[in-house]
Amino acid sequence: MRPWPFTIRGTALRLFATCWLVYVIHSATNVVREHYLTFAIAEHLTFRVDEYAGLHPDLFDKAGYGWHINANPGVSMMAALPYALARPLIEPIVARVQHARQASGRQEPPVYATPWPNSQAFFAEAWRRGLDVKFGLATLVIQALFMAPVSGVAAVGMFFLLRDLFQSDRRATWMALLFAFGTPVFFRTGYLNHNVVVGYCSAAGFVVLWDPGKRLRWSDNTRAMVAGLAGGAAVLLDYTGSVMLAGLFLYGAARRWSSDLPRFVSAFAIGAAGPIALLWLYQWASFGNPFFPPQQWMPGVAWVDAGYRGMSIPRIDLLVSNLFDYRYGLFTSCPLVLLALAQPWVDRAGVVPRREARFLLGICLAFWLFCGGVNYGHLQFNTGIRYMTAILPFLFILSAVVLARLNGGVVYGIAAASVTLSWCLAMHRDVERGYGVLDPLLHVFIGGFELPLLTTVSRMKDSFGEILARGVSPLPLFVVTAAVIHGIWTTHPGRSQR
């Protein structure tokens, strides 16, 4: 086998650039509830989203405190910085468009030719409020400057971890690319999403505690503090992150049980205290009580009466659906991670040590059980896999170990099938109608390649003219992107590695 032609740093940079570029061109303009808080923080340094009242069902008014989002604020806080940096470019464009509209005297919004009535109504109302251009540009900026870089860094982190496990740059590189483009990470990176970031933070905390390559020069207490910070950030992002926080604590405690457990507990608690205090501050400022979640104050919605504000003991139907539902199930959306279940029998050499393997499987099991009691999971049918994306990094580590033991032809087949499914999901994004996760496959194989942004543009007939309304082919953009990626991986090779 030929030696790997790139330095470690060169491989990491090429991997990041590839992921960032592919993620950016697959950006979607979906406006989710977290966007509104991002706008409020970046524009007014406030948690109130009053100016967006009525635009999303997860925005609600609490008497005396104004309108807020029904979600934890973590990902909105993170995305606010890149959006704030881009505002000087976005606002003049929005102002010019609004001036042109006023000059034209048009009173009714353009046609938005989508089969979804709610999307039509949202576009019309955003147009009337003069927010449509702002929303479109802001979502693309946030995706390009936050979601795509974060997922790109996650892929690089996976590369370094797998390199330590397999002692092969080549294998670690293609498996990191498989993680980036052969799992629903690709699909969820398309727009602002906190669930997948919960997984990134939690996995980072785990790797810091584990340090399989013994690369970190930090003290044990520093690593414990960073792991606590990562677990606390997961809670700030979403309350499902409490499972991750508890799991990281138990794993770290098991590693330090016979040495200096009290110091680990103290350091971990100090790290977790910052994000959790920020969450409590947000809840106190937004709702007048630091300890109750936003769900405590929201008006009645679907499933709110199940248990405590939608939270209950695990339900069999939801447990099964989170794994096998044809629209959002973990194993139907990503059959690749089924391989993780075979790791205890396949990994006889102990590539992943037994304690770490037990943690990886255990945290996934605990998270699945927890989400089985989050009754809002029944609403995933209109968005695709969401909650379970948080455990993708953990499952992929175990799946990669199994892949490494399989025959080359089988591995190539699994990788090709995984990337095909994931890419079609990222392109078409609609799993609610037809055959669920298979529907994007049918649309792409029958109707041709798509890109979410071009699909949106083609639906705005009155805005972009009849030529664009007939549909915009993504093939030229794919060709250019492929050429750039080819250049990324073929120019300026460094010294040889393993």
C-alpha positions, 0 to 999 in steps of 0.5 A, a space after each residue: 500500500 502506498 504511504 499516505 501523502 499528507 502530514 497530519 495537520 495537512 490531512 486535518 485541514 483538507 478534511 475540514 475544508 472538504 466538509 465545510 464546502 460540502 455542508 455549505 452548498 447543501 444549506 437549507 433556508 429553514 427557519 427554526 425556533 432557535 433562529 429567533 433567539 439568535 436574532 434577538 441576542 445578536 440584534 438587541 442583546 435580549 432573550 425576548 423574541 416579541 417582534 417574531 410573535 406568531 411566526 412559529 408555534 414554539 414561540 409563546 408569551 408569558 405575562 410580564 416577561 414577553 415572548 420566548 422560545 420553547 427550547 434551551 438557549 445554548 445553540 442560539 447563543 453560540 450562533 449569535 456571534 457569527 450572525 452579529 459579525 455578518 449583520 453589517 453585510 446583511 442589513 444594507 441588502 435588506 434595507 435596499 430590498 425593502 426600499 425597492 418594494 415600497 417603491 413598487 407599491 406591491 401589497 401582496 406577497 409573491 407566490 411560494 409554490 410549495 405543497 405545504 400550506 404552513 410554509 406558504 403562510 409563513 413565507 407570506 407573513 414574513 414577506 408582509 413584515 419585511 423579514 423574508 430576505 433577512 431570514 434567508 440571508 441569516 440562515 445561510 450565514 449561520 449555516 456557513 459560519 456556525 453549523 458547517 464549521 462545527 460539524 467540520 471540526 467534529 469530523 476532524 475530531 473523529 479523524 484524530 480519534 480513529 487515527 489513535 485507534 487504528 494507527 492509520 491516517 488513510 483509514 482514519 481519513 476515509 472513516 471520518 469522511 464516512 461519519 461526515 457524509 454517511 450519517 444523518 450528521 450531513 442531514 442535520 447540519 443543513 440548518 441550525 440544530 441543537 441535537 447534533 451539537 449535543 452529540 458533539 459536545 458530549 463526545 468531546 467530553 468523553 474523548 478528553 477523559 479517555 485520551 486514547 492516544 495520550 496526546 493531551 498534556 493537561 492534568 487530570 483535573 483540567 481534563 475533568 473540568 473540560 469534560 464537565 464544561 462539555 457536559 454542562 454545555 450539552 444541558 445548556 443546549 437541551 435537557 436531553 443533555 442531562 443524560 450526557 452530563 450524568 454519563 460523563 460524570 460516571 465515566 470519569 468517576 470510574 476512571 478516578 475511583 481508586 485514585 483521587 475521586 474527590 478532586 475529580 468531582 470538584 473539577 468536574 462540578 466547576 466545569 459544569 457549573 458555568 453552562 448550567 448557571 448560564 441556563 439558570 440565568 436565562 430561565 430566571 430572566 425569561 420566565 422569572 424562575 431559574 429552575 423550571 424549564 421553558 416547557 413549564 410556562 408554554 401553553 398547551 400543545 400536542 403531548 403536553 398533557 403526557 406526564 410532566 409537560 410532555 415528559 413521562 416514563 419511557 413509552 414502548 411505542 416511542 422507543 420503537 419509533 425512535 429506532 425504526 420509524 420509517 420517517 425518523 428512526 435511528 436505524 432506518 435513517 442510518 443503518 450503518 450504526 447497526 454495526 455498533 451492536 456487533 462490536 462486543 463480539 467483533 473487537 476481540 483485539 480490544 481496539 476500544 477497551 472494554 470500559 470505554 466500549 461499555 460506556 459508549 453502549 451504555 450512554 446510547 442506551 440511557 439516551 434512548 430510554 430518556 428520549 422514549 419519555 420525551 413525548 414530543 418525539 412523536 412530532 419528528 415525522 415532519 422533520 426527520 431524525 432529530 433526538 437520536 442524532 446526539 448519539 451518532 458520534 458514540 455509535 459511529 466509533 463502535 461501528 468504525 471498529 466493526 467496519 475495520 474488521 470486514 472484507 474490503 468489498 463489503 466495506 465499500 458497499 456499506 459505505 456507498 449505500 450509507 453515503 447515498 442515503 445520507 446525501 439524498 436526505 441532505 438534498 431532498 429533506 422531505 420524509 413526511 410524505 410517501 415512503 419516509 426516508 426512502 422518499 428522498 432516494 426516489 426523488 433523487 434517482 427519478 427526478 435528479 439531483 437537488 440542492 435545498 437552496 435551489 429548491 427554495 428559489 425555484 418555488 419563488 416564481 414571482 421573485 426570481 422570474 420564470 426561468 428560475 421557476 422552471 427549476 435550477 440544476 445543481 450540476 454546475 455547482 456540483 462540478 465546481 465543488 468537485 473540482 475544488 475538492 480535487 484541488 484540495 486533496 491533490 495540491 501541495 502534498 506534505 511529507 509521507 505519513 503512515 
